[in-house]
Amino acid sequence: MTPQGGMVIGGAPTSSSSGGTIPLTLLIEYGLHRTYHELQVLSELKIEIFQFASRTRQLFVRLLALVKWANSASKVDKCMDICNFLEQQSMYFVETADQLHKMAKETLASARLPSFSLPCAVDVLTTGTYPRLPTCIRERIIPPDPITPQEKAQTLQRLNEVIQYRLVSNELPKQMRRLKIDQGRVKFFVEHEFEVTLTLMGDSPTIPWRLLDVSFLVEDNETGHGKSLVHSMQVHYIHELAQSRLLHVDHPLHDLYKVLHSFCQSLQLEVLHSQAQRLMNDRLRDSIRIEEYSLSKSLSISYWRDQLKREKNQENFTIYKLSVHVCEEDEGKPLQISHQPEMSASECRKVGLAIKSDHLSIEKLLMQTIEVRTHSKLKELARELQRLVDGKCEVRDMPVALHVCVLSPCMSSEVLRISIDIQTGAYMCSVPLFGPGEQPAIQAIEDALNGEKRGVEKLLVKLKVQLILQRCEKCVQLMMSNCRHSLPIINLEGHPLSKLATTKLFVRVPKQIGYYVVVEVREGEHRRVEVNYYMLETTSCTADGGDDDLSEDNLVKAFMKAGQLTPIDTYSLAHGEFCKIFDGIPLTMDSLTRKRKIFLNEDLDEPDAKKAKGSPYFVSELAYLLARCEEKMPYIFLGEELSKKGINHDGGTLDGTGTCLSLGILYFPEVLGLPEDVNDGLRRQMLQCQFRIQSRQSRAWIVEFVFNKSPLPSMHVKESGPSQRVCLILEMNGDNIQKTVSDLFDEWTSIAYLFGAVKRFAESYNGKE
């Protein structure tokens, strides 16, 4: 049987049916192995603990012995010092004995006493003097008698004459003609290079020159603050080298100049090279690069490196270099300046043909070169752009820039200003009227100029379009109106408005709601710009196109639905009766093209007329168009409403004097409730009825009735003439013109009833008489 838990008591193997059991013998064996392992680990730990205790005990025993010995360490040190001293003294004694033995055996073996000078002894004993003293001792001990100042002056004067004769008899380098002879020395001064002092040690023509002093005048004023650039050891070496060459050449002064001048040139090139390295590390960075530097020979620097990176993709790219090198053709071998690409003679003279040693500055030289290059590039660009624009292209200002007048006349804020970046050599374009990044056309022109210069003509026309559009916007601002570049129109797709150019302006008609003058500025042919005008009618609506409702939230109705788009014939509008915007221009159809050119401020092939007065920002055609729309549209709305009521009118015309517009009533319908003879009589009695607008304080309609003589005689002064005038003032509501027409008809009805009563009274009154 198997006990509870599934363990087999016997050692016999179990069958596969009794899963989850283990033999008891195996379990006992595992337990014994584990117990033995743990006992073995514990025994090893005890051995390690014992060894640790033993080592620690020995360590502290040694420390205790060291502490006890340290109490008597001073005595041991004293003993050691005594032993060292005794060993040193013993060594001295041994060395002394060795030296005495050497002297006795080697040195003193051949020693002899000198023979005594008996004559000198007799002179000393008998006379008390020593006349036989050697001359060398006398000269060393007793100084010679000094020369007098007169002898010194004569000697120096004589030496000056000898030096002067030597200089006259020999040929001098032309660079060393500046000299000074004084105190027996001659000093040669080569400006900003070196200063050397020479003398002669005698009057013989074969005596060589003696170099007394040499000093170098090359300075680095930008960093060294005038300090010397040559070490004293270098000066000493050059002094010895120059002196040695003065002894063995036929023309010593020429050779001296060549040696010192070559060293000064190498020093100047080194100064320029170090300045160029500082510029590369500090400010200009990768804009410049030292292409080649040959010690004492040449220095070549390339600039406008960023432009080179852009042009490497092109077939022909230009590398701009500035080289400073020794001119081998000139006898004086100055440091000459050369350029790549080559400059003209006048441009080279502006930069300089040779290095000016008075102020060594590679930065100043680079800036002068870049300035001349900039001026040349801008002049060449001006000749190219002059064929593409109608205005002038001038290179002026400081820093120099190319001013391109895209329009003519052109305001200073509208000029396209093209300059060149000093570090990169790239063109930079800007228009003062626009801020940085406001107009993509300006950036496109800049990219085109820095590239292959393709499409510049089209980009200039685009800029002209933007400038004309800006002029229109400024003109609207002067007229106290507002304009937008876009409107929130929901039905733009498929509307005629979508076919217009993107460069357009929506100008709200003053004192009108929902009506806009659309100014379209588009590119024409032959670099011309066309300006077209349209009248747009809009209505307010919601985002989904619902009708405007005053009871709803206005924020939800901030959208518009475009209505009719009507082109405006500006010529007929601006050249009608009593209207002449363009003075001195014949009003004929053949002059239409000229009028449009003048309006766009474009150049004409014909001789210029009188210079236009006023600001170009005031566009006369647009200003007149807005003013005309503001004045004309109320009459149009009034005429439409009158027609709906059956009241005939003339549509609105100018007064005979051309002072203002007026709308005349031609026929009033019959007034209900009155006899036909009264209506006919009143119509015959009315000579004229005109609508005019009063704009002095508040806008209102003034209705003027002109009637024939009254049926009744009158003694009043105003009623004594052949006609009588009656004026009415009606409220002007731009959004409720129906009320104005209704008030007019009410007034006419009142007049008709009054006229009927007066007519019956007049008939009775005249019949009694």
ABEGO torsion letter per residue (X at the ends): XBBBGGBBABABBBBAABBGBBBAAAAAAAAAAAAAAAAAAAAAAAAAAAAAAAAAAAAAAAAAAAAAAAAAAAAAAAAAAAAAAAAAAAAAAAAAAAAAAAAAAAAAAABBBBBBBAAAAAAAAAAGBBAABBAAAAAAABBBBBBBAAAAAAAAAAAAAAAAAAAAABBBBAAAABBBBBGGBBBBBBBGABBBBBBBABABAABBBBBABBBBABBBAAAAGGBBABBAAAAAAAAAAAAAAAAABABAAAAAAAAAAAAAAAAAAAAAAAAAAAAAABAAEAABBBABBBBGABBBBBBGAAAAAAAAABABBBBBBBBBBBBAABAAGBBBBBBOBBBBAAAAAAAEABBBAABBBAAAAAAAAAAAAAAAAAAAAAAAAAAABABBBBBBEOBBBBBBBABOBBBAAABBBBBBBAAAGBBBBBBAABBBGABAAAAAAAAAAABAGBGAAAAAAAAAAAAAAAAAAAAAAAAGBBBBABBBBAAABGBAAAABBABBBBBBBBGBBGBBBBBBBBBBBGGBBBBBBBBBBBBBBBAAGBBBBAABBAAAAABBBBBBBBBBBAAAAAABBGBBABBGBBBBAAAAAAAAAAAAGBBBABBBBBBBBEBAABBAAAAAAAAAAAAAAAAAAAAAAAAAAGBBBAGEBBBAAGABBBBBBABBBBBBGBBAAAAAAAAAABABBBBBBBAAABBBBBBBBBBBBBABBBABAAAABABBBBBBBBBBBAABAAAAAAAAAAAAAAAAAAAAAAAAAAAAAAAAX
